Structures are given as C-alpha cells and as structure tokens.
Amino acid sequence: MKAVHKKSIDPAVNQVLVAAYRSQTPLIWDRAEALQPQCGFGRLAICCSDCQEGPCRTNPFAQETQHTICGQDNQALLTGKFLKKAADGAVALTQLAGQSGSGFGAEAIRQLVVTDDEMPVFTDGPGRLQTIGRCTNAALAELGRYQRETGGAWQPAVVGVNLGVLPADTVNIVFHGHVDRQVVAQFKAAAQAENIAVTLAGMCGNEFSGSLQLPVVTNYDSQEAPLLTGRVDLLVLGRQCVLPSLRQLAGQQGIAVLQATPAIDYQAAVHAARQASRRRPRAATAPSAVTEAWIGYTADNSAALLARVAEQYEQGQLQGIVYLGGCGLVANTQDEQPVKLAAALVAAGYLVVTAGCAGTALAKAGLCRPDWRHGDYPLQAVLPASVPPVLHLGSCHDAGELLGLAAVLPPRLPLAAVFPEINHNKVLATAVGFAAAGIPAWLGYDAIPGNAALPGSNIRPLPAVPELLQALAAAAGK
C-alpha cells in the first residue's frame, strides 16, 4: 500500500478482517498489498495502449515535451483518459436506465461511445464534457422516473445499516450490484406467500429501493465481509459494482449465488435460501453492529424542509448545501475521508446531501441520524429535530435527486458537490453531470489526472478541508 494505515474505521468490518486473517482468506486489501508497487505511469494516466504500437508513456519530469508514437503529449493523455472514463460511466448509467424497458439510451450511447481508433483523442475537451454531462443527467432523470413509476411515492424511512442487519433467526438474502427493484419485490412476495421469515438486505446499488426499504449491509470496499459472517443464505447479483472475487468467495463459503434475471424461480430460490439457513456454521463471525439511518429524501417528499432550508440561508443561519458522493478506495482507510469531510462541512454550517457508498459510510458513522452529536454545530438551530445533518438520497444511481433539489431551491443558495474518493466510472460521470448542470464539483485522490482543473468545466481537484471551506465560501461570494 502507499502507506501503513488502518483498513477501516468501521469496527464491524475490522472484526471480520481479523477472522479472515485467521482463516487465511484473502480479501481486497490483501490483493492490493500483493500488487505493490503499482505502475507509476499508469497511476498518473500518462501511459497508453490504445493501439498496437504501444504501450507508450511520457516522462512527466522531462524538460522538453515528450510525445507518444502517435504524437500525444502529457496533457492529451491526461485529458483523454479522464474523458474515456467519464464516458464509460455515462454508458453504465445509461444501461441501468435502459432496464426500465422504455427504449431509453440508444441515442445517448451513440453520442458517448468513441473507439480508440478515433485519433487524435478528444480534441474538444469542453464539448465532450458537456456531451457526457448531458447524457449522464438524462440517465439519472430516467432512473428517477422509473423509481417513481414502479415504486410510487415514498417518505424517508429508518433502516438499519452495517453487518448486524443480518439476523441469526431469519433467512437472509443479500442483493448486491444494482438489482432491479422489481426483482427485490418478487423475492419479498415469494417469502410472504410461503410465510417464511426473510430479511432482504442490500449493498452497492440497493441501499434504498423506493418503497422497498432495504437495510444496508455495508459499502464497496467491504463487500466481501458479509460472506464471512455466516449469515448470508443467498446472494443475488445485479449489474455493476460486483467484485469478480465475490463468486469465488461465495463458493468457498458454500453460499448460493443467483444472477438477477427475469428467469429466476423466486419460490424455489426462497426455499433454497431457507435450507441454507439451516446449515449455517455454529461458530459464525457475525458482528452485531447496527446503526439506524434516515434514508430516502427527495424534492417530492421534502418540500417543507427545503423551504425551511432556503429561509434559514436567507437569515444567515446556513452556509449552503454540499453533496458528498463517492465509492471508497483501499489505498485509504475505509470511510475515513468521507466521514471526516462530512463532519467538517456540518460543523462549518453546510447541509450535507449524500448517496451511494459514501452515504453508507456516513450512515454507519451516525451522521444520518437526527440525534447525531459531535459538539455544537450551526445546523442544530436550522433543521427540525426529526431531520439529520446529512440527507441520504439512496443508492448512487439516485444521485440525480440532487438536481431535483436544486430545481426547487433558490438559485442564489450555494450548491456544490464533493467526491473525495472515486472508484467506479459512473460516479465520475455523475460528477461531470453535476458540473454540466452548473454545480461546482471537487474530485479527490487522482480522479482528475494531473491534479489540475479541467479547462472549460466546473470540475476541480479536491484540496485539504480548510482550503475546501475557503473555496466553497469564495464560490458563494462570501
């Protein structure tokens, strides 16, 4: 690893890591350590294998500009890599939105897909960013429409978060990797029809599924941990965010795995999960940690709250709103960066909005509870007693709800987005989408190659917390 550090600030995850070490079960952190040192040119995004002449790389310390065989310099490589990753993420979101069956996305994918043979790479960086951002926001809007159409109206709900949401006395089915909510609903109906006590839980794309209020098991870095608790009876996998190692680990643990497809026999799957629950090992390593979290805020169900927020801003009691998103990176201590950043923003008088795996980190730390206390902070006098200092929207593909919030808030109310850790490209695309919509976006930990602001965009490298707070104030004209 880059430096010696704790693997996670989550005690439940660390408890499972000790058990994994004792059983000599390698997890994501072990594989990361085994691969050190990683390629420095690759981490700097200044190597290229797009054609068969490569791989090429340029020297970031050369006194004279160095070029690849086809003629790209450092900046072309950096910009091209960023745009390709963001476009890939926009395609991923478009494909998720396409599951709605509306035929959505064909034109967007045509605009987004650029092959490696189209040389030189993206000469119109700002124009390309706008295309990616526009397509991303359209996909996020379609995902929101689909949620409402299939799930109906809902209110923020209280759900359990962390590994302790898997009880010892129920059949436990875990949904992982953007499983369509109708699949979850079919499992729920099958369990009710058979009168089987089943706990349905989600992670990495299933944090909140509209009117299906799933408890949250954990977030991206620790997605292998639930399989080592002895409490998972069936693992249902959707598209995206699933570690390839997960199937192998499930096989080693004797856990059945189903791909979320329309061909599932739900009744048979529930029965198989019940049989698996009866074969659980007696010496299961199951942390009891559970934190309550208020999840599912939207512009539709929070009109009175948003009106109060706008009023409090006008009275000088609120500095602004900051969206905090991201995935997690094993090069850092799990959850540490988003939790510290959110606490600092709340202490400075900002209302934090979150979703996805960063949201799970904040929920595990208690920031999505109305009774969260970490000293005195300005929001205590701003928010109703029933509202937490962090508004959790739901899964990472629910991030588009931020644009819905922005649409009903006064334009003068400062709104920004911060992504301290970006792992998957669809989160990068979301940041580009927010920037295209006029929301300044700060990206951290090498998400911006070269660690420089992209010309012609609202995308900036994330500085340290004191400098970020200064930048937010400056962006608000304070």
C-alpha positions in Angstrom: 0.0 0.0 0.0 1.1 3.6 -0.3 1.4 3.9 3.5 0.7 1.9 6.5 -2.8 2.6 7.8 -5.9 1.1 9.3 -8.0 -0.8 6.7 -11.3 0.6 8.0 -12.7 2.9 10.7 -15.7 0.5 10.9 -15.3 -1.8 13.9 -17.6 -4.4 12.4 -15.5 -4.6 9.2 -12.3 -4.9 11.3 -13.9 -7.7 13.3 -14.5 -9.7 10.1 -11.0 -8.8 8.8 -9.4 -10.4 11.9 -11.4 -13.6 11.2 -10.4 -13.5 7.6 -6.7 -13.3 8.6 -7.0 -16.2 11.0 -8.7 -18.4 8.3 -6.2 -17.2 5.7 -9.0 -15.9 3.5 -7.5 -13.1 1.2 -9.7 -10.1 0.7 -9.5 -6.9 -1.4 -6.9 -5.3 0.9 -4.6 -8.4 0.7 -4.8 -8.4 -3.1 -4.0 -4.6 -3.1 -1.0 -5.1 -0.9 0.3 -8.0 -3.0 0.3 -5.8 -6.2 2.5 -3.1 -4.7 4.3 -1.2 -6.2 1.8 -0.4 -8.9 2.8 1.2 -12.1 3.6 4.9 -11.5 2.9 5.9 -15.2 -0.4 4.2 -15.0 -1.4 5.9 -11.8 -0.5 9.2 -13.4 -2.6 8.3 -16.5 0.3 9.0 -18.8 0.6 5.6 -20.4 -1.4 4.4 -23.4 -2.1 1.0 -25.0 -4.9 2.1 -27.3 -3.2 0.8 -30.5 -0.9 -2.0 -31.2 2.2 0.3 -31.4 2.0 0.7 -27.6 2.2 0.7 -24.7 3.7 4.2 -24.8 4.3 6.5 -21.9 5.6 10.1 -21.5 8.0 11.4 -18.9 6.3 13.9 -16.5 9.7 15.3 -15.5 11.2 15.8 -18.9 12.5 19.3 -19.7 11.2 19.1 -23.3 7.7 17.9 -24.2 7.7 14.2 -24.9 5.2 12.5 -27.2 3.8 9.0 -27.8 4.4 7.3 -31.1 1.1 8.7 -32.5 2.0 12.2 -31.2 0.1 12.7 -27.9 1.7 14.7 -25.1 1.1 14.5 -21.4 -2.0 16.8 -21.5 -3.6 14.8 -24.3 -3.1 11.6 -22.4 -4.5 13.0 -19.2 -7.5 14.6 -20.8 -8.2 11.5 -23.0 -8.0 9.2 -20.0 -10.4 11.3 -18.0 -12.9 11.7 -20.8 -12.9 8.0 -21.6 -13.5 7.0 -18.0 -16.3 9.6 -17.7 -17.9 8.5 -20.9 -17.7 4.8 -19.8 -19.5 5.8 -16.6 -22.2 7.6 -18.5 -22.7 4.5 -20.6 -23.0 2.4 -17.4 -25.7 4.7 -16.1 -27.5 4.8 -19.4 -27.6 1.0 -19.4 -29.0 0.9 -15.9 -31.7 3.4 -17.1 -32.4 1.2 -20.1 -33.5 -1.6 -17.8 -36.7 0.4 -17.4 -37.9 -1.0 -20.7 -38.6 2.4 -22.2 -36.1 2.1 -25.0 -34.1 4.9 -23.3 -30.5 5.4 -24.2 -29.8 4.3 -27.8 -29.0 7.9 -28.9 -27.1 8.7 -25.8 -24.9 5.6 -26.2 -24.3 6.6 -29.9 -23.0 10.0 -28.7 -20.9 8.6 -25.8 -19.1 5.7 -27.5 -15.8 6.7 -29.1 -13.4 4.0 -30.2 -9.7 4.0 -29.6 -9.2 4.2 -33.4 -10.7 7.7 -33.5 -7.4 9.6 -33.3 -6.4 12.1 -32.1 -8.1 11.7 -28.7 -10.9 14.2 -28.0 -9.6 17.5 -29.3 -12.7 19.3 -28.0 -12.4 18.6 -24.3 -15.1 21.1 -23.0 -17.6 20.0 -25.7 -17.0 16.3 -24.9 -17.5 17.0 -21.2 -20.8 18.7 -21.9 -22.0 15.7 -24.0 -21.0 13.3 -21.2 -22.7 15.5 -18.6 -25.9 15.9 -20.6 -26.2 12.2 -21.2 -25.5 11.4 -17.6 -28.1 13.8 -16.3 -30.7 12.3 -18.8 -29.9 8.8 -17.5 -30.2 9.9 -13.9 -33.5 11.6 -14.6 -34.8 8.4 -16.3 -33.7 6.3 -13.3 -35.6 8.6 -11.0 -38.7 8.4 -13.3 -38.5 4.6 -13.2 -38.2 4.6 -9.4 -41.4 6.7 -9.1 -43.3 4.7 -11.7 -42.6 1.3 -10.2 -42.3 2.2 -6.5 -44.8 5.0 -6.1 -44.4 7.9 -3.7 -42.4 7.3 -0.6 -41.2 9.1 2.5 -37.8 9.0 4.2 -37.5 5.7 6.1 -35.5 4.5 9.0 -33.4 1.5 8.1 -30.6 -0.4 9.7 -27.0 -0.1 8.4 -24.0 -2.3 8.9 -23.2 -6.0 9.2 -25.6 -6.5 12.1 -28.7 -6.1 9.9 -28.4 -9.9 9.1 -30.2 -11.6 12.0 -29.5 -15.1 13.3 -33.1 -16.1 13.3 -34.3 -15.2 9.7 -33.4 -16.3 6.2 -31.1 -13.7 4.9 -31.0 -12.7 1.2 -28.5 -10.1 0.1 -28.9 -8.0 -3.1 -25.7 -6.6 -4.5 -24.8 -4.7 -7.6 -27.8 -2.6 -8.9 -30.6 -5.2 -8.8 -33.8 -4.1 -10.4 -36.3 -3.2 -7.7 -39.0 -5.4 -9.3 -36.7 -8.4 -8.7 -36.5 -7.4 -5.0 -40.3 -7.1 -4.9 -40.7 -10.6 -6.3 -38.5 -12.1 -3.7 -40.4 -10.3 -1.0 -43.7 -11.5 -2.4 -42.4 -15.1 -2.6 -41.3 -15.1 1.0 -44.7 -13.7 2.2 -46.6 -16.2 0.1 -44.6 -19.1 1.8 -44.8 -17.4 5.2 -41.1 -17.6 5.6 -39.3 -15.1 7.8 -36.8 -13.5 5.4 -34.6 -10.5 5.8 -33.9 -8.8 2.4 -30.8 -6.5 2.6 -28.8 -4.6 0.0 -25.4 -3.1 -0.7 -23.7 -1.2 -3.6 -26.7 -0.2 -5.6 -29.5 -1.4 -3.4 -29.2 1.0 -0.4 -32.7 2.2 -0.8 -35.1 1.0 -3.5 -38.0 3.5 -3.4 -40.9 2.0 -1.4 -38.8 -1.2 -0.8 -36.8 0.0 2.3 -33.9 -2.4 2.5 -31.4 -2.4 5.3 -27.9 -1.7 4.2 -25.2 -4.4 4.9 -22.0 -2.5 4.0 -20.3 -0.5 1.2 -18.0 -1.2 -1.7 -14.6 -1.9 -0.1 -16.0 -4.4 2.4 -18.5 -6.1 0.1 -16.7 -9.4 0.8 -17.1 -9.1 4.5 -20.8 -10.2 4.7 -20.0 -13.5 3.2 -17.7 -14.2 6.1 -20.3 -13.6 8.8 -22.0 -17.0 8.3 -25.3 -15.1 8.0 -25.8 -14.8 4.2 -28.1 -17.6 2.8 -28.4 -16.4 -0.8 -26.5 -13.7 -2.8 -28.4 -12.1 -5.7 -26.1 -10.2 -8.0 -27.1 -7.4 -10.3 -25.1 -5.4 -12.8 -22.0 -3.3 -11.9 -20.1 -2.8 -8.7 -19.6 -6.5 -8.0 -16.0 -7.7 -7.3 -15.1 -10.7 -9.5 -13.7 -12.3 -6.4 -17.1 -12.4 -4.9 -18.4 -15.5 -6.7 -15.2 -17.5 -5.8 -15.5 -16.4 -2.1 -19.2 -17.4 -2.1 -18.3 -20.8 -3.5 -15.7 -21.3 -0.7 -18.3 -20.4 1.9 -21.0 -22.6 0.4 -23.2 -19.6 -0.4 -25.5 -19.9 -3.4 -25.3 -17.1 -6.0 -28.1 -16.0 -8.4 -27.8 -13.5 -11.2 -30.8 -11.1 -11.2 -32.6 -12.0 -14.4 -36.3 -12.4 -15.3 -35.8 -16.2 -15.4 -35.5 -16.6 -11.6 -37.8 -19.1 -9.9 -38.4 -16.9 -6.8 -40.3 -19.5 -4.8 -37.6 -22.1 -5.4 -34.9 -19.5 -4.6 -36.5 -18.6 -1.3 -36.9 -22.3 -0.3 -33.2 -22.9 -1.2 -32.2 -20.0 1.0 -34.2 -21.4 3.9 -32.4 -24.7 3.6 -29.1 -22.9 3.5 -30.0 -21.0 6.7 -30.4 -24.4 8.5 -26.9 -25.4 7.5 -25.2 -22.2 8.9 -22.0 -22.8 10.8 -22.5 -22.5 14.5 -19.3 -20.5 15.0 -20.4 -17.8 12.7 -18.5 -14.5 12.9 -21.4 -12.1 12.9 -20.8 -8.5 14.2 -23.8 -7.1 16.0 -23.2 -3.5 14.9 -26.3 -1.8 13.5 -26.8 1.9 13.1 -30.2 3.5 12.3 -30.2 5.8 9.3 -32.9 8.1 7.8 -32.7 7.4 4.0 -34.8 8.4 1.0 -35.1 12.2 0.9 -36.3 13.7 -2.4 -37.6 17.0 -3.6 -41.0 15.5 -3.7 -41.2 14.4 -0.1 -39.2 17.2 1.5 -40.8 20.4 0.2 -41.4 21.8 3.7 -37.8 21.0 4.7 -36.3 22.6 1.6 -38.4 25.7 2.1 -37.1 26.0 5.7 -33.5 25.4 4.4 -33.9 28.3 1.9 -35.4 30.5 4.6 -32.5 29.8 7.0 -30.0 30.6 4.3 -31.6 34.0 3.8 -31.3 34.6 7.5 -27.6 33.7 7.5 -28.0 30.5 9.5 -26.9 28.2 6.7 -23.8 28.4 4.5 -25.1 26.3 1.7 -25.6 22.7 0.6 -22.8 20.2 -0.4 -23.4 16.8 -2.0 -20.9 14.3 -0.8 -20.5 11.2 -3.0 -18.0 8.6 -4.0 -17.1 4.9 -3.7 -14.1 4.2 -1.4 -10.5 3.2 -2.3 -8.5 0.5 -0.5 -5.5 2.8 -0.7 -7.2 4.8 2.1 -8.7 3.8 5.4 -12.2 2.8 4.6 -14.8 5.5 5.4 -12.3 7.9 7.0 -12.2 10.6 4.3 -15.9 11.0 3.7 -16.8 10.9 7.4 -14.2 13.5 8.3 -15.2 15.7 5.4 -18.9 15.5 6.2 -18.3 16.3 9.9 -16.2 19.3 8.9 -18.9 20.6 6.5 -21.6 20.2 9.1 -19.5 22.0 11.7 -19.0 24.8 9.2 -22.7 25.3 8.7 -23.3 23.3 5.5 -26.2 20.9 5.0 -24.7 17.7 3.5 -26.6 15.6 1.0 -25.3 12.1 0.1 -26.0 8.8 -1.7 -24.3 5.5 -2.6 -21.3 4.1 -0.8 -20.2 7.4 0.6 -23.7 7.7 2.0 -23.3 4.3 3.6 -20.0 5.4 5.2 -21.8 8.5 6.7 -24.8 6.3 7.8 -22.5 3.8 9.6 -20.9 6.8 11.4 -24.3 8.0 12.6 -24.4 11.2 10.5 -27.7 10.2 9.0 -29.4 10.2 12.4 -31.3 13.2 13.8 -29.6 12.7 17.2 -26.1 12.7 15.8 -24.0 14.9 18.1 -20.4 15.9 17.6 -20.2 19.1 19.7 -22.3 22.1 18.8 -22.9 22.8 15.1 -25.0 25.5 13.4 -27.5 23.1 11.8 -28.9 22.2 15.2 -30.7 25.6 15.1 -31.6 25.2 11.4 -33.1 21.8 11.0 -36.2 20.3 12.6 -35.4 17.9 15.5 -36.5 14.9 13.3 -34.0 15.7 10.4 -30.4 14.5 10.4 -27.5 16.8 9.4 -26.9 14.6 6.4 -29.8 13.9 4.0 -29.3 10.5 2.4 -30.9 10.2 -1.1 -30.4 6.4 -1.5 -28.3 4.5 -4.0 -25.6 6.0 -6.1 -28.0 6.0 -9.1 -30.4 8.1 -7.0 -27.8 10.9 -7.1 -29.9 12.6 -9.7 -32.3 13.6 -6.9 -29.7 16.4 -6.2 -30.7 18.0 -9.4 -34.3 17.8 -8.3 -33.4 19.5 -5.1 -31.5 22.2 -7.0 -34.5 22.9 -9.1 -36.7 23.9 -6.2 -34.1 25.8 -4.2 -33.3 29.5 -4.8 -30.6 29.8 -7.4 -28.6 32.1 -5.0 -28.3 29.3 -2.4 -24.8 27.9 -2.8 -24.7 24.3 -4.0 -21.6 22.2 -4.6 -20.5 18.6 -4.9 -17.6 16.8 -3.4 -16.3 13.4 -4.3 -13.3 12.5 -2.0 -12.9 9.0 -3.4 -14.0 7.8 -6.8 -13.6 4.2 -7.8 -16.2 3.5 -10.4 -16.7 5.4 -13.6 -20.4 6.1 -13.2 -19.6 8.1 -10.1 -17.1 10.1 -12.2 -19.8 10.6 -14.8 -22.2 11.8 -12.1 -19.6 14.4 -11.1 -19.3 15.5 -14.7 -23.1 15.7 -14.9 -23.4 17.9 -11.9 -20.7 20.2 -13.3 -22.5 20.4 -16.6 -25.6 21.4 -14.7 -23.7 24.3 -13.1 -22.8 22.7 -9.8 -19.1 23.1 -8.9 -17.6 19.6 -8.4 -14.4 18.9 -6.4 -12.8 15.5 -7.1 -10.2 13.9 -4.9 -7.5 11.3 -5.0 -6.2 11.2 -8.5 -9.7 11.3 -10.0 -8.5 14.3 -12.1 -5.3 13.2 -13.9 -2.5 15.6 -13.3 -4.4 17.0 -10.3 -5.4 20.2 -12.3 -8.7 21.8 -13.0 -10.1 20.8 -16.4 -10.3 23.8 -18.8 -13.8 24.9 -19.6 -15.5 23.0 -16.7 -16.7 23.3 -13.1 -14.5 20.3 -12.2 -11.7 21.0 -9.8 -9.2 18.9 -7.7 -10.2 18.5 -4.1 -7.9 20.4 -1.7 -7.5 19.8 2.1 -10.5 20.6 4.2 -9.5 24.2 5.3 -8.8 25.2 1.7 -12.1 23.5 0.5 -14.1 25.5 3.0 -12.4 28.7 1.8 -13.1 27.7 -1.8 -16.8 27.0 -1.1 -17.1 30.4 0.6 -15.4 32.1 -2.3 -17.6 30.3 -4.8 -20.6 31.6 -2.8 -19.2 35.1 -3.0 -18.6 35.3 0.8 
